[in-house]
Amino acid sequence: MNIHAHARRTIFIWPICFYTVFSCTLIYMNISNFPYILVTWLITLFLFVTLSHQKMNELLSFRDKKNEHDVYQYIYKLKQLPVKIMYIFSFCSFVFLALLFFAQENKDNLLLLICLYGIFHSFLFYIIDRTFVNIIAHDVHYFYDLGYRIPIISSDSLYMPFRIRLIHYNVSIVSFILMYMLAIKHMLIKNSSNDHVFFFNLSTVFLCIFVIFFLIIVHIISKYVKETIYTLKTKVTQRDIPNIYIDEFSNLVHALNIYNDPINKALRLLAAIENKGDEHKYIADHSRRVAYYCLQIGQSIGLQDHQLNSLYQASLLHAIGKIGIPDYILLKKEALSADEFSFIKQYPIISYFLAKSVFEIEDKDALEAILFHKEYVDGTGYPNQLKDKEIPIMAKIISVADSFDALMSTRPYRQKKNKDEIIHILKKESGIKWDCDIVSRFIDLFLKNRPNIMN
């Protein structure tokens, strides 16, 4: 069964049944108003169906599109829809009662209808809430599986806080209290000799109903909280947890996603290692700068959002493998021996395995960019001596940004180069070490935004 078609039927059928029960109750109590009640019933149904249908069509118009902005808008509006449907139902019920009031319907009958509305309000809220929980979970996982990661995990708005949930559920309890007051009023008007017996029995019945409804509400909310906590406990170490929640758990899932995100893990690691020594501080600062340069290049050549995310991850972690290289090699002022340089050539492989095992990165583009960022287009790079078209585009970008920042930095074995020298070296090695197009774009970017790039 189509879950969206089922939800649409649920949303329409239950309010229609409610308004029908409303109208039949009134007709039973006052048959003379049958024509007016029938017209009021039709007007209310038309209003509810029209407004609900409009909201759903507006929502589905985003679902049919397949770019990240539209997916984000769809999930955002989908999570708002339960509250909007309840607002529409409340508004239409108010219109229904207002039309009956102007028709001079008996006030006690109207009060009874208000009580019935309150009881049904909580019941309908539970049905709509459960229905949309299933739809949100289905669609969030559907788009997540299609690769729309950022729109799915970034949403952390409180569309329906627990206090609003409690208000919707407690409307029924208030309605039962009002019904009890109406019954007492009628009992006093009747003024029979058995009032005390009737009062006791009536109070007992309403007290039992009140307690039962209260226990049902407590059970519903506690069950939801327990199931959600259990679900999150099983997923707490996952890199991404699809955010299917519309209440306070939405904030919790968002916080878990931020904490488990490889980029944030990488930034936390860089912050931790920069206090371990000058060379570690250089690795941390160098990695942040290279990540910034890579984003500039990636945006200028038109990479998509998910590609920029992969590029940023890779560029932050591309040099992390150097923490496994002895400091005496990294800080050596003289030329490296063949054995020492063989150590250096291992750092992209170490970075790759750290990214894959410690940071649990599964993105193939990011992992290959880390592994191959020291490959040169003429095949003289390392570790696999790949040539031009064999090297992934992200690895080529990191290679240029990495070399640029190295040339801009003072190292134990040489002084930093000035701007003109760097541009000369980049142009000279373009097509030999680095991709010509990326070097050209980087130089254009460098010349146009010199203060920003240099800082």
C-alpha positions, 0 to 999 in steps of 0.5 A: 500500500502506498504510504502517502495515499494511506496517510491522505485517506486517514487525514480526510476520513477521520475529520469527516467522520467527526463532523458527521457525528457532530451533525447527527448528534445535533439533528437528533437533539433538534430535528427542526434545524436539519437543513441548516445543520446539513448546510453547515456540515457541507461547508465545514467539510468543503473547507477542511478538504480544500485547505488540507488538499492545498497544503498537501499539494504544496508539499508534494510539489517539492518531493517531485524535484530532486535537488538538495534545496527542494529535498530540504524544503520538502522535509522541512514542510513535511515535519510542519504538516502535522501541526498545520493539519491540526490547526486546519481541523481546529479552525474548521471546527470553530467555523462549524460551531460559529455557524451553529451559534449564529443559527441560534442553536441551543447553547447547552447543545453547543457546549456538548459539541465543544466537549465532543470536539475536545475529546476527538481532538486528542484522538485525532491528534494521536492518529495524525501524529502516528501517521506522519511519524511513519511518513517522515521516517519513510521519506527521510530514509528514502532521500537519505538512501538516494544520497541527500545527506546534508538536507536530512541530517541538518534539520533540528527545528522543534516543530512539535515540542513536548509541551505542545504535544501535552496540550493536544492530549490534555484537551480531552481531559479538559473536555471531560471536566467540562462535560462533568460540570454540564452534567452537574448543572443539569442535575441541579436543575432537575433537583430530584430527591436522589441527587446525592446518589446520582452525584456520587455515581456520576462523579465516580464515572467521570473520575474513572474516565479521567484517570484512564485518559491520564494513564493512556496519555502517560503510556503513549508519551513514555512509550514513545520516549523509551522507544526513541531512546532505545533506537538512538542508543543503538545508533549513537556511534553511527556517522549519520543518523537520519533525523526523523524527529519533530520534537526535542529529540530532533536537537539530540540527533542533530547534536549526535550528527555534529559530534560524529561527523568526520569533519568535526572529528578531524577538526577536534583532532587537529586542535588536539595535536597542535599542542604536541610540538611545533611540527604538529602545530604546523601539520594542524595549521597547514591542514586547515589552510589547505582545506580552505584553499581546496574549497575555494578551488572546488567552488570555482570549478563548480563542484556540487555540495556533496563533492565539496563536503568530500573534498573538505574532509579529505583536505583536512585529513590529507597530512594526518599521516605525518604524525606517524613519521619520525620528527627527525625526518620531518625536521631534518634540514639537510636533504633526505636519504633514500631510506628517509624519503621512503618514510615520507612516501608512506604518509598518504597511505597512513592518512588513508588508513587513519581516515578509513579506520579511525574516522570511519570515512566511507566516501570513496572520493574522499579516501582516494583524494587522501591517498593520491594527493601526492601523485603527479600528472607525469607519473612521478608521484607517490604512492602508486605513480598514477598519471594524469587522467588516473588521478581523481580530480579532488586529489589534483586539487589537494595537490595544488593547494598542499604545494602552494601552502608548503611554498608559502611556509617556512620549513626547517630545510628552506625559507618560504617563497614570495608570491611571485616565486610561488606563481612562477613555480606553479606555472613552471610545474603546471602539466608536469606535477599539477593539472593545468586547469586547476593551477590556472584557476588557482592562480586566477583566484590567488590574484583576485583574492590575494589578501584572503588567500594569503591570510 
